[in-house]
Amino acid sequence: MRKSFQQLQQYLKFDNLMQLLDEEFRKVSDHRSDNAKYQLADVLKSAFAMYSLKSPSLLDFKKQSVPEVSNLRSIYRIEGEIPCDNQMRIILDELEPEVLREHFGTLYSVLKKSGLVAEYKYWHKAVIVSIDGTEHFSSEKVSCHNCLQKRKRNGKTTYHHQALGAVMVHPDQAEVVVLDVEPIVKQDGETKNDCERNAAKRLVESLAEKYPQLLMILVEDALYANAPHIRQIREKGYDYILNIKPDSHKSLFRQFEGRRQSGQVRELLETDDEGVKHYFGWTNGLWLGETTTDVKVNMLICEQTDKSGKVTRWSWSTNLQLTAFSVEKVMKAGRARWKIENETFNTLKNQGYHFKHNYGHGKKNLATILMLLMMQAFLVDQIQQRYSETFKKLRQALGSKKKVRAAIRSAFQMVRFRTMQALHYHIFYLYQLE
């Protein structure tokens, strides 16, 4: 018998997702001897729980009350001894990041089965995927052979790790879905720093491998509006909407202005219900650059003028055909790129995940492993915000996600629960909510 949409969404509850991740963590091959004191799956679940509960540090996570230990076992499915902060760092440092990146695809398969992916389809069954990079570790003292290096003007060297994220977004959806994260670290055998462009090349290949049936519109900033990247995008069958800037894409803007003067630029002016004016100017079939005449793009310029006269301007290159009927849709997709910064990276930095806080660097892969586990905890949180009725009711009653997280953490420390769902109901009871 075919399951209903409501039945399929039961898979998206926290306890069901935690069971799925438990199964995935158990599949990760342990690099240590068979008589190791801490089971690798338990170490991974402990680190995941730390980010899920928004613990400010590994050391703080180890200071647990009796109810906390019980809840870590029942809710986060930790069976053996819970590792101390030093043991967690040592064990996770030896893991290869690729084994954890596979879990994003596993979580996506549940989202697809539950119908969430269909809600993010935007243009001819394609979803918008925003790609951008961010730094998640930086130090002048701590480093490893994977660290990127930057020489400052004062002669000091900083060591850092970055990552390039790929996040499924939609202009009308508040939550985002992490599809993959590509580490930007010094590659094996290389003496030069890795860079976002090289990472983008690897990331597009990874997306094509993990999600072969998913149609994508990649939205990215001006750094990625270059011929090699566009060729790769089109080879994979993806569409794109890429920011462009007058200083870095001079040829495109010259061609656009030339067409404007000859009357070949189409224009549209609209005023919305709030009195904000929207200008669209577009043309199709421009050369990306003077030396890349094999790559043709369509160009859209948008200007928004508010009632005070303030003008905000955007410009994009795209392979999508621009018409009077499509320019607004392209504009909304292009502006959705900011969701990876506002709803993803800023949330991780400012909403209790402590994204740039140094939980540990290690000698090999610890910083990257912890970052990936944090991103997975963030993805599970995003799913809860969208589909958990109890979480949504708590958020409505308490007024903010931060207050809900604080209430969850407080109850987790003081009362034993069998499931996260039971914990939510307990908060309902305490706050006398219906």
N, C-alpha and C positions, 0 to 999 in steps of 0.2 A: 504494500500500500504506500502510495506516495505521501511524503511528509509535508505538512503545511508550512507556510513561511514562518509562523510563530514557533513551530516545533524546531525548525532548522536554526532559528536564532537562539535556541537554548544552548547551542554549542558555543555561543559567544559570551556566556556568563564566566565570571572570573574563575570559578572553581573548575569548570570544564577546560578553560584555556590553560590553567595551571597543571591539570592532569596531562594535557597534550605536551606541554613543555617538559614536564617530568619525564615523559616517555622519550622525548628528544634528547634531553640531557643524559639519560641512561645509555643512549647509543654512542655518545662521544667516547672514543677510545682513550683509555687511561695510559699515560706514558710512564707510569711508575710501576713498582713491583706489586705483586698480588697481595702482599701483606700490609699495604699502606693503611695507616691509622684512619684517615679520612677518605671516604668514597668520593670520587671525582664528581659524580652527579650531585651529591650533597653539597660539595663546595660551590658548584655552579648555582644550585638553588639558593644557597645562602647569600651569594653575591646578588642574585636576582632579587631576593627578598629585601636586601638592603636598599636597593633602588626603588622597589615597589613601595616600601614603607617610608621612603624619603629620609633615611638615616643620614645624619650629617657626616659620618666618618666610619671607617672600618672599626676603629676602637670603640666608638659609641655603640655600634651594632653588637659588639661582643658583650656589653654590659646589659644582660637580660634578666628580667624578672622571671619567676616560675611560670606565670601565665604566658609570657612571651615565648619561652622555650616550648611550651605545650602547643601554642598556636603556630610556631614555625614548623612543628612536626605535622600538625593536622591540616593547616591551610596551605603551607608551602611544601608539604610532603617530604620533609627532611627526615630520614630514617636513622642515620648514624649520629656520631658526635658532631656538634657544630664547631667548625674550625675557628681558631683565634685569628686575629688580624694578620699576624706574620705568616701563619700557615696558609691562609687564603692567598696572600700575595705570592708566596713561593710556588704553590701548586698551579695557580692560574698563569703565572709568568711563562710556563713551558708550553702552553697550549698554542695551536696554530689558529689564527683568527678565522680562516675559511670554514672551519667546522661549525662555528656559531652563525656565520652568515647564512647558512642553509636554513636556519630556523625562521628567517623572514618569509621564505617561500612556503614553509609549512603553515605558518599563521595565515598567510594569504589564501591558501587552499581552503581553510575553514571559512574565511570571509567570503570567498567566492561561492562556496556551497550554501552559505547562509543568506546570500542575496545582497550583501553590502556592496560588492564591486559593481553590480548593475546600477546602484544608486549614484555611482561616481562617473558613469559614462556621460560624455559631454558633447562629442561631435562625431556623428556617424559611427557610433559604438566605441569610439576611442576615449580613453581617460587621459586627464592631464597629469603629467609627472614632472614635478619641479625638482631641479638638480642644483645644488649649491654646496659650497665648502665652508668649513668652520674649523677653528683651532680648539682642541680640547685638552692640551697640556703644554705648559711653557715653564722653563726654568733656566737660570744662569748657572746652576750648580749640578743638577741631576741630568744625566744623559745615558743613552744607550746607542748601539750601532745602528738602530733604526731611526734615530732622531734626525729631523731636518735641522740645519744649522743656519743661523743668521748673525752676521757680524754687524754690531752697532757702531755708530760714529765714535763712541767713547772707547772703542777698542774691545769691549766685552762681547762675548758670544752667547746667544740665547739658543736653547735647544727646545724643539717643540714637535708636537704631533698634530696632524690635521686629519680631517675626514671629509669625504664627499658623499652627501646623502642624496638618495632618490626617494621622493615622497609623493604619493598619489594625493592630489588635491582637487577641489571643485569650488568654483566661486560661491556657490550657495550652501556649502557644507562647512561647518565649523571645525570638524575633526579632520585630521590627516592620517594617512596610512603609510608607514615606512615600508618600502619595498626592498631596499638594499642600502648598504653603507660601504663605501670603498675607502680603506685606509690610505692616507697620503703620508707615506714614510719612505725612508731611503730603501731602495730595492736591493735585493741580494746581489752582491758583486759590483754595485755601483758606488762611485765616489761622489757623484753630483747629487744634489737634492732632487727628490721627486717633485712634481708640480701638479696643479689642478688639471691642466690639459692632458697630461699622461694618465692621471687617475680617471678622467672622464672617458678616455678611450677604453680603459679596462672596465669601467662601470657599465658602459653601453653594451659591451660584450657580455657582461654578467647578467644584465637585465634580459637580453635576448635569450640567454641560456635558461634562466630561471622562469621566465614568463613567456614562452614561445607563442601562446595563443592570445596574449594581451595586446590590443592595439593601443599605441601611446602617442600623445602629443607632448614632446619634450619642451619645457619652457625653462630658459636659462638666461643668465646675464650676458653682457656684451663680450666677456672673455671667450665665450664659446662660439661666437658668431664668426667662425673661421672655416675656410674651405675643407681641410681634412676632417673636421668634426661633422660638418654638414654632409659630406660624402658618406661618412660612416653611418650617420643617422638614416639617410635615405637607403643605403644598402640593407639596413635592417628592416626597412619598410615602415619606419616611424615618420610622423610629421613633426614639425618644429615651429616654435615661436620664440625667437631669440632677440633680446634687447640689443640695440645698436646705439652708438654715440657718435656725435659729429667729429670728435677728435681721433677716435680709433677707426672710424669707417668713413673717411673723407670722400672716397670715390662714390659710395652709395648716396651720400647727401648731395654731392655735386650732380649726379645723374637725376636725382629727385628734383632738385631745383631747376635743372635744365628742362625737365618735362613740365614742371609747373609753369615756367615762363612761356612754353609753347602750347599751354592749355591741355596737356595730356594727363594731368593729375586730377582725379575725381575728388570732389569735396562734398561734405555733408555737415550741416550745423543743426543741432537739436538743443532744446531747453527742457530740462526735466521738471517734475512737479515742485521741486524745491527751489527753482529758479537758477539752477546751475547750468551753464552753457557747455556743450560738448561739441568739439570740432573734430572731424575726421578728414584726413587727406591721405590718398593712397594711389599707388600705381603698381602694375604687375610687370614682371620680366626684366628686372635690372641685373646687371652683372655684379656679383659680390665684390669684386675688385678688378683692377686693370690687368692683373696677371692671372686671374682666375676666371676667365670668361666661360669656362665649362660649367660654372656654378651660377645659376640664375635664381634670384629671390624676388619676392614681392615685398613691398615696403609700405608700412602704415605709420602715420604720425597722428597722435591724438593730443588735444589740448583741452583742459578742463578749467573753466573760469567760474569761480564762485561769486556770490553776490557782493563781496567786498572788492572784487576785481583781481584777486590773486589767481595767477595762471600756473597750472601744473602741466608739464609736458612729458610725453612718453613717445618712444619710437621703437619699432620692431621690424625685423626681417622674418619672413615666413615662406613656406612652400604652399600654404593654403591659399586658394584663390580668393582675392579680395574683391568684394562687390558691395553695393549699398546694403545688401541684406546680411552680409557676413562680417563687416568691420566691427560692429559692436560685440559680436560673439568672440572674435579674435582678441579684441581689446580686453575683455573680461578674463579670458584665458591667460593672456600675457600678464595682467596685473595679479593673477592668482599665484604667480611665481613667488610673491612675497610671503605666502603662507609657510614656506619652508623656513623663512627667517622669523616671522612673527609667531606662528603657531607651533613651530618645532624648536629651533635653536633658542629663541628667547624664553620659551616655556622651560626648556631644559636648564637654562641658566638662572631663571628667576622664580620658578615655581617648586622649589624644594628638591630638584634632582642634583643640584650642585655640580653642573656639567663641567665647569672649569676648575673645580676643586680637586686637589691632588689626593685621590684615594690611594695612590701608589703608582710608581713608574716601572719598577722592576728592571731587569737586565735584558729582557728580550721583548715579550709581547704583552706584558701586564696592562699597560695603559690602553692598548687597543682592545684587549679582551674586556676590560671593565667598561669601556665606551660602548661596545656592542651589547653587553648585557643591560646597560642603562637604556639604550635605544629600544631593546625588546620590552623592557618594563614600561617605557613610555608608550609603545605601541599597544600593549595590553590596556594601559590606562585610557588611551584614546578610544579603544573599543568599548570600554566600560562607560565612558562619558556619553557615547552615542546610543548604546543598546541596553545598558543595565537600568531597568526601571527604578530599582531601589536607589542606585547612585544618583540618577536624575532627580528623584524626589528629595533626596537629602540635599543635593545642591540647591534646589529651589527653596527648600525650607531654611537652610543655613546661609544662603546668600553668595557663596563662592566655593570654588574647588579647594582653595587653601583651607577653609574651615572644615570642609568634609574630610580632607586628608588628616587634619589635626585630630578630628573626632575619631577617625578610624585608628590612628596611631595610639591615641589615649586608651581606647577600649581594648586594643590589641595588647597593651602593657598590663592591663588590670584584670581581665576576665578571659577565661578559657572558652574557645569556640571550636566547633568541628569544621565549619566552612566560613568563607568570606560572606556568603549570603546570610548566615546566622548572625555574624557581626553587624551587618547592616541593619538587620531587624532589631538588634539590641539597641542601636543608636536611635532607631525610630521610637522604641519604648522610652528611652531616657529623655528624649526631647518631646515626648507625647505627641508624636506625629501619627497621622492616619496612614 
